[in-house]
């Protein structure tokens, strides 16, 4: 595998690290099975690409895309909290609606950004290749967001959100407005996914209506792989684990698709994902069985 493939895998891994953080908030912190991700990720790309192609600067466009994702996530939460629609069904309804909304925003199936300025081209120093600059810029952004989430989850509001996911009945008895915590958590989760989509569109040269297919699977794979490699109950470690999981996931994908002796092609991506997630789920069970055998031997 070439050095370009490694840097490319790191770049995409860091972008999907943001998705993994968003999925971690909904699935692990709030215990909310959220499929809105498959719609909010392309929503971020659609908003950013459309605004950039219309002449707006990339930073404002990316910020607008992030807020659009937050709004979509809060609508999903609102459907569940206020209208009492089952959490999974509420997210499916929003995911379906976002497909049409994204087409409306772009006006066509895709919006190219090949000749348009992006956050990467503006921040790129002279004399350094873009394939090196992009991962470094993304690494700084991911670290800042990770530290911000660590700080937030240590605050009173963040602890209330964690309590809402762990035991909503107990949280309500302690005076926590669990409905508001769900809305806030879903907003933050999908804001991160939309931010990732906006950066992905600028990195890959455009937004496409199909760019969100399977995003939730990738996010879950990153969370599961990260938690298998770095098991912990500390929030600081957990947020780091899901980022590491996303990067490792992309490295595994790049290695599998670039290894000639394996014979895999791009259309085998979902197969590789399924195998990786299966392995990640089986590893903790194997460890538990090995510990049981060792104790039984004594």
C-alpha positions in Angstrom: 0.0 0.0 0.0 1.4 3.4 -1.1 2.1 6.3 1.2 -0.7 8.2 -0.6 -3.2 5.5 0.4 -2.1 5.7 4.0 -2.5 9.4 4.1 -5.8 9.1 2.3 -7.0 6.5 4.8 -6.0 8.7 7.7 -7.9 11.7 6.2 -11.1 9.8 5.7 -10.7 8.1 9.1 -10.5 11.4 10.8 -13.6 12.7 9.0 -15.5 9.6 10.0 -14.0 10.0 13.5 -16.5 13.0 13.8 -19.3 10.6 12.7 -18.2 8.1 15.3 -18.3 10.7 18.0 -21.8 11.6 16.9 -22.9 8.0 16.8 -21.3 7.5 20.2 -23.4 10.3 21.7 -26.7 8.9 20.3 -26.2 5.2 20.7 -24.0 5.0 23.8 -24.7 8.2 25.8 -28.4 8.6 25.1 -29.2 5.0 24.2 -31.1 6.4 21.2 -30.9 4.2 18.0 -30.5 7.0 15.6 -30.5 6.4 11.8 -30.8 10.1 11.0 -27.0 9.9 10.4 -27.6 8.5 7.0 -29.4 11.7 6.1 -27.6 14.3 8.2 -24.2 13.3 6.8 -25.2 14.1 3.2 -27.2 17.1 4.5 -24.0 18.7 5.7 -22.3 18.0 2.3 -25.3 19.3 0.4 -25.6 22.5 2.4 -21.8 23.2 2.3 -21.4 22.4 -1.4 -24.5 24.4 -2.5 -23.4 27.5 -0.5 -19.8 27.3 -1.6 -20.8 26.9 -5.3 -23.1 30.0 -4.8 -20.1 32.1 -3.7 -20.3 31.9 0.1 -17.0 31.4 1.9 -16.2 27.8 2.9 -16.0 28.5 6.6 -19.5 30.1 6.8 -20.8 27.3 4.6 -19.4 24.6 6.8 -20.8 26.3 9.9 -24.2 26.5 8.2 -24.0 22.8 7.4 -23.2 22.0 11.0 -26.3 23.9 12.2 -28.5 22.3 9.6 -27.4 18.9 10.9 -28.1 20.0 14.5 -31.6 21.1 13.5 -32.3 17.7 11.8 -31.2 15.9 14.9 -33.4 18.0 17.1 -36.4 17.3 14.8 -35.7 13.6 15.3 -35.6 14.1 19.1 -38.7 16.2 19.0 -40.6 13.5 17.1 -39.7 11.1 19.9 -40.0 13.3 22.9 -43.0 15.5 22.1 -44.9 13.3 19.6 -44.1 10.1 21.4 -43.0 8.3 18.2 -40.7 5.4 18.9 -37.0 6.5 18.8 -36.0 4.1 15.9 -39.1 5.0 13.8 -38.6 8.7 14.4 -35.0 8.5 13.1 -36.1 6.5 10.1 -38.8 9.0 9.2 -36.3 11.8 9.4 -33.7 9.9 7.4 -36.3 9.4 4.6 -37.4 13.0 4.7 -33.8 14.2 4.5 -33.3 12.4 1.2 -35.8 14.6 -0.5 -34.6 17.7 1.4 -31.0 17.1 0.3 -32.2 16.9 -3.3 -34.1 20.1 -2.8 -31.1 21.9 -1.4 -28.7 20.8 -4.2 -31.3 21.0 -7.0 -29.7 18.0 -8.7 -28.1 14.7 -7.6 -24.6 16.1 -7.1 -22.8 19.4 -6.7 -19.1 19.5 -7.8 -16.5 21.5 -6.0 -13.5 20.8 -8.1 -12.8 24.4 -9.0 -14.3 26.0 -5.9 -12.3 27.1 -2.8 -12.6 24.9 0.3 -11.4 25.1 3.9 -8.5 22.9 2.9 -7.3 25.0 -0.1 -7.6 28.2 1.9 -5.6 26.9 4.9 -3.0 25.0 2.8 0.5 26.5 3.3 2.6 26.9 0.2 5.2 24.2 -0.4 3.3 21.4 1.4 1.3 18.8 -0.5 -2.4 18.8 0.0 -2.5 15.1 0.8 -0.4 15.9 3.9 -2.1 19.1 4.9 -5.6 17.8 4.9 -5.1 15.0 7.5 -3.1 17.4 9.8 -5.9 20.0 9.7 -8.5 17.4 10.4 -6.4 16.0 13.2 -6.3 19.4 14.9 -10.1 19.8 14.5 -10.9 16.3 15.8 -8.7 16.9 18.8 -10.4 20.2 19.6 -13.9 18.7 19.3 -12.9 15.7 21.4 -11.6 17.9 24.2 -14.7 20.0 23.9 -16.9 17.0 24.3 -14.8 15.7 27.3 -15.3 19.1 29.0 -19.0 19.2 28.2 -19.7 15.7 29.6 -18.0 16.7 32.8 -20.3 19.7 33.3 -23.7 19.6 35.0 -25.5 19.6 31.6 -23.3 16.9 30.3 -23.8 14.7 33.4 -27.5 15.2 33.1 -27.4 14.0 29.5 -25.4 10.9 30.6 -27.9 10.3 33.4 -30.8 10.6 30.9 -29.3 7.8 28.8 -28.3 5.5 31.7 -31.5 5.8 33.7 -34.2 8.3 32.6 -36.6 7.5 35.4 -33.9 8.2 38.0 -32.8 11.3 36.1 -36.4 12.7 36.1 -36.7 12.0 39.9 -33.6 14.2 40.4 -35.1 17.1 38.5 -33.5 16.5 35.1 -35.5 17.6 32.1 -34.8 14.4 30.2 -36.7 15.6 27.1 -34.5 18.6 26.7 -31.4 16.5 27.2 -32.5 14.2 24.4 -33.1 17.1 22.1 -29.7 18.6 23.0 -27.9 15.3 22.6 -29.5 14.5 19.2 -28.6 18.0 18.0 -24.9 17.7 19.0 -24.8 14.2 17.5 -26.1 15.1 14.1 -24.2 18.4 14.1 -21.0 16.4 14.2 -22.2 14.1 11.5 -23.2 17.1 9.2 -19.8 18.7 9.9 -18.2 15.5 8.8 -20.3 15.5 5.7 -19.4 19.1 4.8 -15.7 18.3 5.2 -16.0 15.1 3.3 -17.7 16.9 0.4 -14.9 19.5 0.3 -12.2 16.8 0.6 -13.6 14.6 -2.2 -14.5 17.4 -4.5 -18.3 17.6 -4.3 -21.5 16.4 -2.6 -23.6 13.5 -3.9 -27.1 12.4 -2.9 -25.8 8.9 -2.2 -22.8 9.9 -0.1 -24.7 9.1 3.1 -25.6 5.4 2.3 -24.1 3.2 5.0 -22.8 6.1 7.2 -24.5 4.8 10.3 -22.8 1.3 9.7 -19.4 3.0 9.5 -20.1 5.0 12.6 -21.2 1.9 14.5 -18.2 0.0 13.3 -15.9 2.7 14.5 -17.5 2.7 17.9 -17.5 -1.1 18.3 -13.9 -1.4 17.1 -12.7 1.4 19.3 -14.5 0.0 22.4 -13.1 -3.5 21.7 -9.5 -2.1 21.5 -9.7 0.4 24.3 -12.4 -0.8 26.8 -13.1 1.7 29.5 -15.8 3.5 31.5 -14.1 6.9 31.5 -15.6 9.3 29.0 -12.1 10.7 28.1 -11.0 7.3 27.0 -14.2 6.4 25.3 -14.2 9.5 23.1 -10.6 8.7 22.1 -11.5 5.1 21.5 -14.2 5.8 18.9 -11.8 8.2 17.0 -9.1 5.5 17.0 -11.7 3.0 15.9 -12.7 5.1 12.9 -9.1 5.6 11.8 -8.3 1.9 12.2 -11.4 1.0 10.3 -10.4 3.1 7.4 -6.8 1.6 7.5 -8.3 -1.9 7.5 -10.5 -1.0 4.5 -7.6 0.5 2.6 -5.4 -2.5 3.4 -8.0 -5.0 2.3 -8.9 -3.2 -0.9 -5.2 -2.6 -1.8 -3.9 -6.1 -1.0 -3.8 -7.9 -4.4 -3.5 -11.3 -2.9 -6.9 -10.9 -1.2 -8.6 -10.0 -4.4 -11.2 -7.6 -3.0 -12.6 -4.7 -5.0 -14.5 -1.5 -4.2 -17.8 -3.2 -4.4 -16.7 -5.5 -1.5 -16.6 -2.5 0.9 -19.8 -3.5 2.7 -18.6 -7.1 3.0 -15.4 -6.0 4.6 -17.3 -3.7 7.0 -19.6 -6.6 8.0 -16.6 -8.9 8.7 -14.8 -6.2 10.7 -17.8 -5.5 12.9 -18.3 -9.2 13.4 -14.7 -9.6 14.5 -14.9 -6.6 16.8 -18.1 -8.0 18.4 -16.6 -11.5 18.9 -13.3 -10.4 20.4 -14.7 -9.4 23.8 -16.6 -12.7 24.0 -13.4 -14.6 23.2 -11.5 -12.7 25.9 -14.3 -13.5 28.4 -14.2 -17.2 27.6 -10.4 -17.3 27.8 -10.6 -15.7 31.3 -13.2 -18.3 32.3 -10.9 -21.1 31.2 -8.0 -19.7 33.1 -10.0 -19.4 36.3 -11.4 -22.9 35.8 -7.9 -24.3 35.3 -6.9 -23.1 38.7 
